[in-house]
Amino acid sequence: MSDTEEDSTCSDSWPITEDWLMEVLKKHHEVRSGIQITDFKVKQGCQEGVNNLSDILSVSVVYEFERDIQPGVSQSLDIVIKLLPQDPFSRYFVTEAQFDLREIKFYTSILPDLMAFQEQFIPKDMGSMVISVPTCFYTQYAPIGNNTTASLSSPDSTESILVLEDMRSLGFKGANFTTGLTIGQTEGAIRAIVTIHALSLGLKIKKKVDLNEKYPFLFQTTRATESYQQLVEQGMPQLTKFLEQKPGFENELKALSKIRPKTKFLIETLLQPIEPMGLITHTDFWCNNLLFRSEPDDERTDSCTILDWQMVTYSRPTNDLALLLISSTPSNTRRQHTSRLLDLYYGALKSCCLKMDVDIEADLGYSRNKMDCEYRQSLLLALLLCIGSVDIAIGNAAAEQRLLDVLRDLYEEGILSLEGYV
């Protein structure tokens, strides 16, 4: 039996059936039979914020094991189903850039490789590193018109499906973009991303793997540059109009006008990794792609789960850090704690890599000072990415002020002068 809580465009075009859910449960429990679904509920959406790259359904399933497995014991599973957007423009944008395929491949290729690498190269007495992403239960990817994979009664129009654990059932919640991340949430996000960074770097170094060659689906620099440039060209006029109404920002406006003709070159340059520290980056690392849970054992730092890996890239680690700090932290936090937060990241990265017998200082020549220099460059890329999504901030007084503070600070720090970039 089912209960649809809200009418949903995507659930109307592709009904979530009991048979389809049964296949997901069988795969999750690695059984061929012996499961009976007693109830399931479907509703549209699953998180705060705007997601233009997917249509999202959340499903709660109640089921029992039959026969000799666990007879009569009810279990429940909360899942999130990510589908292609129904809006034609968004759908084309996603499929053309392969955002859906990229995220599916993160869960089915990169994540298993990182877990296997950790199992092989990190001694058990050192403790495993938690990879803070949702569990993936099921994926499907089929090019347009290919109905050979429609074994789960999905329609021909559904080219990709990603089924993930709904982390809200484990107490995780979205952050408040208006107020920005707390210091504990920011630290939690940094600790979460450093694990992915470190394991991917270790995989590259210890197994002598060319990550771009191994994962050809990564958001390659040329294609990523074109997508980001398109967004910046849409956002820059909005930002210009906004700043023209704000007295005292004439210098920032003038600097942005000089940057605008060079944005494509800048994006392409700043996405390029600086070897030997090239590694797997999220590249859309801001608060709306993060979920948090307070931990009673450590009130200072929240646990963080990282969502939405559609833009996963081979790039430089400071790009994730810079985007997080300028897009998602209150101005006072960014101004007062950036140095300490970068210390936290650097210390955690060094510690994680040492578990794999990789010394980033002795073996790779990476220092805290080098990270500072790369972070300074990454700030400009982060600003350009924020400009590409500036409509999220405009109209929100707190977010507008945060944006103004970022522009003022980056101008005063010389970031907008393009010195060292061109």
Secondary structure, 3 states (H helix, E strand, C coil): CEEECCCCHHHHHCCCCHHHHHHHHHHHHCCCCCEEEEEEEEEECCCCCCCCCCEEEEEEEEEEECCCCCECCEEEEEEEEEECCCCHHHHHHHHHHCHHHHHHHHHHHHHHHHHHHHHHHCCHHHCCCCCCCCCEEEEEECCCCCCCCCCCCCCCCCCEEEEEECHHHHCCEECCCCCCCCHHHHHHHHHHHHHHHHHHHHHHHHCCCCHHHHCCCCCCHHHHHHHHHHHHHHHHHHHHHHHHCCCCCHHHHHHHHHHHHHHHHHHHHHHCCCCCCCEEECCCCCHHHEEEEEECCEEEEEEEEECCCCCCEEECHHHHHHHHHHHHCCHHHHHHHHHHHHHHHHHHHHHHHHHCCCCCCCCCCCCHHHHHHHHHHHHHHHHHHHHHCHHHCCCCHHHHHHHHHHHHHHHHCCHHHCCCCC
